[in-house]
Structures are given as C-alpha cells and as structure tokens.
Amino acid sequence: MKKILIPIDFSKHSEYACVLGSKIAKKTMSEIHLIHMVELPSGIIDMGAGSNFSIPESMLYLRKVRDKLIDIKLKYFEDFNTIQHSIRFQNPYEGIRDYSKKISADLIVMGSKGQTALKEMIIGSNTEKTIASLDIPVLITKKNDAEFKFKKIVFASTFQKDEAKAFESFLEFTKFFNCKLYLLKVNTPKNFEDSIESKEKVEKFIEKYDLKKYSIHIYNSKSVPRGILNFSTDKEVDLISIATHGKTGLSKYLNGSISMSLSKNVIKPVLTFKV
C-alpha cells in the first residue's frame, strides 16, 4: 500500500476519516492525499452580464478553502513529511473517482453521516457510487476513535470463486496489522445452507492461502446485514470487511426491509473490496 486518498468536505465525519487514515498511513508507510471538491455556482463559470459572483470573490473563496485544507494537514498529519492536497471543480463522486485513478490510490478513506447501521452507513449516494465504480478498497467510518486498533477483523463473504480477488486484497491490507481474522458466512432463510456444507465451502476457498491467525464462522440470521452486525457485536471486532459486487452485490444485500438501528458506539468502520 502506497497511497491513501481522503475526501475532505470539512465536516466532522471527514475529520474522523483523517484520524483513521493517519493511523493506517503510519502503519503502512503510505502517502496521504487530501481532496476537496468545489461545485461552483453558475456565476463563477459564466462571467457574462448579470453574474452575481465576481472573480475576486471566487479567488477569495478558493483561498479560504486552501487555508482550511492546510489547517487539516497541520492538525491531523503534523508528523508526516509530505501530504498532498488537491482542490477539484467537480461533484464529489466524479472528483473522488477521477483523482483516485490519477494518483493510482490504493485505498480511499471516507467519513459517513449514516444513522441506521450498515445500510445508511455505506449506501449514501456519493459513497455508493464510489464503491461501485472503483476497483480499489474503500474504508468508511462514522466515528472518531483516536485509540482505534486493528486487532479483530471480520471478512464477510459468500466465498464464491469470483470473490478470490477481493479476498486477496483483504489479505494484502491485513498483512500490515497483527490481527485475528474472522471469516464469516451468513446463512439466511432465503439462501439457507447446512452449516457443515458452508464451513467446507469456506475451507476450500481459503486452502491455497497461508493463513495464520484466523477462524471460520457460520452465522444464521434473518438477513445478511443483520448477521454481519450481530456477529461483529458479539465478537467485539474492530473492522468489518465485505466483498462487494458494486451495484448488484452490497446494495442487493442492504436494500431489503432493514429496520434495525444500532447505537452509534456499536458501528464499526466498514472496508469494502470490489469483486
């Protein structure tokens, strides 16, 4: 891992992402890149007659944005030798997508304002589009936890053959941390599978990998997200990792009738890996 991209909108949630991104960067010796998107009022783009937004005003605004980014750098990344930042004139989704490709980012760390557990946490419009459009991992956090440690990490998956790439990306990420891995397969009434059969499927899936500290868990639940969250709560995991199929994978899991809401202190960071 060489480059971590953190989108900044100056909300407390993007600052949470800075806290977490900083910890990961120190552990992985990665570069940090901050990006802020400016969606310009029409007056800046069209300076013709009747414009209410002057060039001096626009320059003053951009200077303030730059100064706020520098403040973020000093507050959260003081110990880093080099922190890159960029201001782009795009909507958030396009800006994140295009800039991550430009710098060849290895990880995106984003804040989220979600209020209803996993569904709202990672199905916000910009976040969902980002996850669906990129092949690199996206880490979402909604909590400020300066003492956060990657000691227990769960990887939730169906462990199908097409998820091997996502699993390998997961292993690449976890190699930087001395952590225990929980390999989780959730069985639901709609897609029920015998526990022994499920365990054998997971064992076959991982047999070519040299795993050390890990355990396999088959968890029965009414829904996949409920199972992931309940298991993660039971085991007090630090990070939830999920293999997604973009628009048809993760969203398919989460778009059902999920009324379960969790206390904010139960919500853990979620790391998605594209299949």
Secondary structure, 3 states (H helix, E strand, C coil): CCEEEEECCCCHHHHHHHHHHHHHHHHHCCEEEEEEECCCCHHHHCCCCCCCCCHHHHHHHHHHHHHHHHHHHHHHCCCCCCEEEEEECCCHHHHHHHHHHHHCCCEEEEECCCCCHHHHHHCCHHHHHHHHHCCCCEEEECCCCCCCCCCEEEEECCCCHHHHHHHHHHHHHHCCCCCEEEEEEEECCCCCCCHHHHHHHHHHHHCCCCCCCEEEEEEECCCHHHHHHHHHHHHCCCEEEEEECCCCCHHHHHCCCCCCCCCCCCCCCEEEEEC
